[in-house]
Amino acid sequence: MKNDVDVIKDVLIVGIFVGFAYYVSRRYSQKKQRERELRETLHFQLF
């Protein structure tokens, strides 16, 4: 029984870590996309 609890705890910890890493990478890519779009609109407004 103790072994089952350890496995469940390990799976939860890995799941939380993966979710956090996905959240951080998603926010980073959205931020980069917004910066890219801003740069393009500024470029088209200037030229």
Residue pairs with C-beta under 8 A, 6 or more apart in sequence:
none
